[in-house]
Amino acid sequence: VSEALDLACRAFINPGEKVMFHQPCYVSYHPSISLTHGTGIAVPTFAKDNFALTAEALRAAWQPGAKIVETAIYNTLPDNLDALLRQHPVRCPVSFIGGTHSAEMKQVGMALTQRVTQGRILMIDGSHLFPMEKPLATAAAIETTLLNMN
């Protein structure tokens, strides 16, 4: 995740730009923004809101000209992944670990993921931020997934 986020930040953030990111977040968000010479603006999220960004938090943290990291990343994901994967099939085993309460996952659906992973899917109780919510369970899930990649 960190490497992919770093590449995305390098692609979307220009020196001097302000970039909003949710807190808690992946540990690499703020350093990746800083490495592109951007200015990070943390937007707090709370358990009572299932760690979702709220309009109130965004308004409170907003600064003119600011971008939002995940929005920039999601807006550039290809909507034709299915066709791309048919043209360029993956050449290694793929597994997926997801949060059972992930609104993002429910929005997109799991059909393509099930096909690409050939059923190698492990779900952890939590949102799409489950690695921050349950780090020990996430570490165990990663280890289990790697051990079962045969």
ZILINNOR-V244901 format. One record per helix or strand of 3 or more residues. SS is the DSSP state (H for helix, E for strand). FROM is the first residue (numbers start at 0). TO is the last residue. If there is no record, write none. Layout:
BEGIN
ss=<SS | SS>
from=<FROM | FROM>
to=<TO | TO>
END
This chain:
BEGIN
ss=<H | E | H | E | H | H | H | H | E | H | H | E | H | H>
from=<1 | 17 | 27 | 38 | 46 | 54 | 68 | 80 | 95 | 102 | 110 | 120 | 129 | 134>
to=<11 | 22 | 34 | 43 | 48 | 60 | 73 | 86 | 98 | 107 | 116 | 123 | 132 | 146>
END
